[in-house]
Amino acid sequence: MNDEGLAAERLARAGLSRVTEADDYPARLGLEMFGAVRLWELIMGSTPLPEEHTSYREAVEQAYGSNARAHRHSKLEHALQRWASRRDQSSPERDLAFITSQGGGFLIPGDPGWPEALNDLGESTPYGLWWRGSQPVPTNTKSWVAVVGTRDPTPYGEHVTREYTAELAERGATIISGGALGVDALAHRTALEHSLAPLATAVVLAGGVDRLYPAANRALLERIGTEHVIVSEAAPGASPMRWRFLARNRIIAALSRGILVTEGRHRSGAISTAVHGLEIGRWVGAIPGPVTSAASAGPHRLIRDYPVELVASATQLCETLGFSTNTQAMQAQAGQTPALFGSDPAPAAARLTDGLTALEQRIVEALSPRTYRNLDEVFAIAGLSVPEAMPVLSQLHRRGLAVQRGHMWKRGKIGP
């Protein structure tokens, strides 16, 4: 793609990041069928060609079958009408000018500096990555490790988060997390204190990179946004809405070499990050805690129900991820690839949901492979309504990917 084409692509993707959401299936389908530039033209008022209407409808019906939800989304004009309310308030030119004025930028697929790890997200790859800081996200993030967990850690959780993060940071790892209260903030602060890497830590926000949330962490986020890097798929000014937190977890997972869950409740957002990581082949480790502690229920669930490694020491963690010496870690930061960084951590996690649609993935990850759950619990974990989820669950059941026992459900066998 030449410079002119890349500029048009960047403008279109900036607009899409403002008008649509990460889990907006019609937008993802439109991007795949028409390309970013043409999709943005349609959103801005260009008249769709008859064949565009037809091909879009057929693609949606092929994906969803004949259920009611498919009929609501099968017409391109319905999607365009839904986007119109945000379109009229959007200006990608203004957003791009603003991020440049803040010392940042907007990376898109096709850029020489695009982080290659994000491509592992497949159809969920973000339209682009807004960033602000001392430097953009590097193309190679094999020395990045995600440390995630609860917003209200116990003293035990604080201790292991500090100890394990410090060990990683001292060996040259870049620590990535979500900037939240609790474990996230502690991981960022520990990285800033102990890191030997040029880029000590990175934050992935749910809102725009200028919406520093939570307010209690503003000073920390300001420092990271000045000295290190803050990123988001949401356009500048976007509010940190609940669904954006769930969506941003996949970016934390994708940009990391491995994911460590130090403490978290049974339905902690850290579990979502871990599952996203497993789906794209990332190593995931969890630190066990007291069986009487609700704050350790999340790590225990991961260890019990998923191919997750029980992490019992900081040394074990670093050796598993390939951070055996400071020299090797610093080589990775400098763009060199030692042997340990040339392959995935062992044992590599299996890709749990290859070939599934985004909605199917959300339901599969909400189903336990061992324990039967009622539908209310499954749909609550997936964040879907009954009309949205039931037809998809039925399809998974027919394919053997979901198992029913009375009114209870669990995950079926996935993969070979």
N, C-alpha and C positions, 0 to 999 in steps of 0.2 A: 504494500500500500504506500503510495507516494505521500508527500507532506500535506498536500491539499486534501487528499482522501482521509488521512489520519485526523486532520483538523475537523472535517465534517463529522467523522465518526465520534470524535471526542465531544463535540457540541451535542450530538444526538444522544449519546450515552449520559451526558450530564443532565440533559432534559429528562431522560427516562428515570434517572435516580431521584429526581424531584417529583415526578408525576405518579410513578408506580411504586409498588412495594416488592420486597424480595420474594415473597411467596405468591405473587400475582401471576397465576397460570396463563391467562390470556396474553399478558405482556411477554412472558417467556416464549409462548408459542409464536407471537407476532415477531419477536426478535429472531427466532429460528427460521421462520418462513420468509420474512421480508428483509431482514437485516436492520441494524439500528437506524440508519439514515432514513430508509423508507418508512419504517414504523413511526419515527418522529414526524416525518412529513404528514402521515395520516393523522396523528394526534393533533398536529397543528392545523388541520383543516383540509388537507388534500383529499380529493374524492377517490375512494377506493375503486379499483377496476373491478368489473364483474367477476373476473377469474380470481381476484384476491378474496372477494366475498366467499366464493364457492370453495376454494382450497382451504380457507380458514375454517369454515363450518365443517367440512369433511374431516379435517384434522382433529377438531375438538370432539366430534362424534366418535371418531376412531379411538380416541383416548378415554372417553368417558362412557361410551356405549349409549344406551337409550334412556338412561335415568333422567330425572327431572333437572338435576343440576346441569347436565350437559345442555339441555334445551335453553336454559337461562343464559349460558355463556356461548352458545354456538353461533351467534350472529356477531360479526365484527362491529357493526354499528352500536351494539349494546356496550361493548367494551370501550369504544371511542367516546360514547356518551358519559360513561363512568369516569373516564380520565379527564373529561372537559373541565370539571370543576377545579381541578388542580392546574390544568394547562393554562388557564387564563391568568393564574397568579405566578407562573413560572417564567424564568428568564435564564437559560443556561449561560448566555453571554455574561450576565451579571454575576452569576455564581462563579464562573471561571475567573472573572476579573477579581472578585472578592478573595478567592483562595490564593491567588497570586499575590495580592496585597498583604496577605497574612504570612507570606514566606512559605507557602505550600504549593500543592498542585493536585492534579486529578489524573491518575494513571488508568489506562484502559488496556484491554487485551490487544496485542499488536504493538504496543509501545516497547522499545528496547529495554526499558526498566520495569516492565510488568513482572510482578512476583509469580514465578512459574508454579509455585505450590497451589495457587488459587485455581489453576486449571483442573485440579483433581476434583473440584466440586461439580464438574460436568454441567448439567443444565441449571444448576444453582450457582454457577459462577457469577459474582457480582458484575453489574454493568460497568463498574469502574471502582476505583479506590481513592477517595479524597484523603489527603494527608496534610499535616502541618508539623513542622519541627525542624531539627537541625539537618535532617536528610530524609529522603523518602525511604520506604521499605525497599530493601535490596532484592534483586532478582532471585538470589539464593538465600533461603531462610532455614537451611538445614541445621544451623546452630541455635535456632529459636526453640524455647521450651515454654509451654503454657502451664502456669500454676493457677489453679482455680479452686473455689470452695465457697463456703457459707459466708453470709454477711455478718453473722454473729458467732464467731469462733469461740470455743472454750479456751482456757489457758493452755491445755494440751494442744489444741489445734494451732494456736498462735506459735507455740514452741516448735512444732514440727514444720510449720510453714517457714519460719525464720531459718531454721537449721538447714532444711533441704534446699531452700532457695539460695541461701548464702553459699552453699557448696557448689551449686550450679553456676552462680554468678562468678565465683572466684576461679572457676575453670573456663570462663569466657563465654558462657551461654547468655543470650539475650532472653530476658524473661518477658513473656507476653501474657496479658490478662485483660480484664474488662473494666478496670478502674473503679469497681464498686467498693462499698464499705467492707470491712472484714478482711478475708483472705486475699482478695484482689489487691487492695491497697497495701497490705502488709508485704505481699510479694513484690510489688513495685518499689516500695521503700527499701526493702532489703537489697534488691538489685542495685538501686542507686548507691547504697552504702558499700556494697562489696564487689561490684562488677569490675572486671578487667577488660571488658569488651568496649569497643568504640561506641556501640549502641547498646546501652545497658538494659533498657526496657522499652516496651511498646504497649500502647493502650488501644483497644478496639472499642469505640463508643457505639452506643445504640442510636444516638441522635447525631446531628452534625458535629464536625470537629470543633466548631465554635460554641457548642452547647455543652459546657463542662458540667457533667452530672455524675454523681451527686454533689450538691453544693458544699457539703462537708469536706469533700476531697479537692476543692477548687485549687488550693495552693499546690497540692501535689500534681494535679493535672496540668496546671500552668507551667510548672517546672518541666514536666515531661514533654509538653508541647513546645517548649523553647529549646531544651537541651537534647531531647531524644525524638520520639515521634508518636503522634496520635493519628489514628486512621478511622475511617468509617465508610460504609457504602452509601449512607444517607447524605443528601445534599446539605450544604451549609444552612444552618438555621433550623433544620428538622428537629422536631421534639423527640425526646427519648421515650417513645410509647412502648407499652408492654410487649407487643408483638415484635418490635424491633430488637428487643433484648434477646428473644428466642432466636431470631434470624441471625444476629451478629455472632452467636456462639459458633456457627459453622465456620466463620471467618477466622476466629481464634484458633479453632481446630486445624483448619487448612494451613495456616501460616506457621504452625508449630511442627517441630520434629517429633515431639512426644507431648503427652498431656499428663500432668500430675494432679490428682484430686486429693487434697489434704484433709478436708472435713466438709461435710454437707449433709443436709437432711435428705429424707427419702426422695423428695421431689425437687431437690435443689437444681438450680439452673446449671450447676457444674455437671450434673448428670447428662444434661442435654449436650454440653460441650464434649463430654467424653464419648457419647454415642455417635455424635457427628464425626468425631475422630476415628472411631472404629469403622464407620461406614466407608471412609476413604483410605483405610489402611494405615492409620497412625497408631503408634504404640501408645497405650494408656496404662498408667499405673495408679494405684490407690493405696493410701496409708490406712491401715486398720486402726480402730480405736476401741475403747471399752464397749462391750456389748450392751451395757446399760445406758450408753450415751446416744440420744437422738441425733446429735451432731455428727455421729459416725455412721448413721444408717445408710447414707448415700454411698460412701466407699464400700461398705459391706455388701450393699446391693450389687454394685458393679462387680466386685470380686466373685459373688455368688452366681450372678446371672449372665455375665459377659466374659469374653476372653481378655480379662484385665489382670495385670500382674500385681500381686501383693508386694508392696514396697516396704521393706523393714529397716532400711538404712540409707543415708545420703550417699554413701559409697556405692551401694548396690544400684541406686538410681543413676548416678553419673556413669558408672561402668556400662550399664545396660544401654544408655543413650550414646555412648561413645565418647564421653567427656573424661577420658582417663588421665589426661594431663592438660595443663594450661596451654602448652604449646599447640596441641592439636586443635583445641577450641579456638585459639587466636588465629590459626591458619584458616579455619573455616570462615571466621569473620572477615579475613582479608581477601576472601574469594578463592582461596586454595581449597582443595578437597582431599584431606587425608583419607586413608583407606577406611577408617571407621565411619567417616561421614559419607562415603560413597554408596552405602547400602542402607536399607531400612534397619531400625533396631530389631534385634531378635529377642523373643519370637515375634515376628510381624503379625499384626492383628488381621484377621480375615475381613474382607469387605462384605458386610452383612447384607447390604441391600442393593447390590449391583443389579441394574436393569429395572428397578422399580421407579414409578413416578414419584413426584414430591409428596403427594397425599398418601400414597402407599407407604412411603418411607416413614412418614409421621405416625401412621397407625402401627406399623411393624415395630418401631422403637418404643411405642407405648405398651406393647404386649410383652409380657415376661416369657422367656423360653421355658420356665419351670413352673411358675405359679399362675393358677387361673385367676382372672380378674373380672369383675362385673363391667358392663358396658359403660356405666357412668364414670368409673375410674379410668377406663381406657380412653374414652373420649376427652376427659378432663386433662389427662396427661398429654394427649395429642393436641389439645387446644382446638378441637373441631366440634361443630354442632352435629346433632344426630342426622339431619338431612344430608350434610356434607359427608359424614363418615360412614354411615351404614351401607350405602351401595359399594363403597370401596372395600369395606370389611368383607362384604359378601363375595366380592371378586377374589380377595385374598383367600377366603375360605375354600372357594371352588378350586383354587390352584394349590391348596394344601399348605399355604403360608400362614394360615390362622386356623386354630383348632377350637371347636366348640364343645362344651360339656354343660348341657342345660342352658342356663343364662350366663355362664361364665366362659371366658376366652383366654387362650394363651397363644404364644407364637408357635407356628409350625416349623418344619425344617427348612432352612434357607441355604441354598447352595448345595454342592455335592456332599 
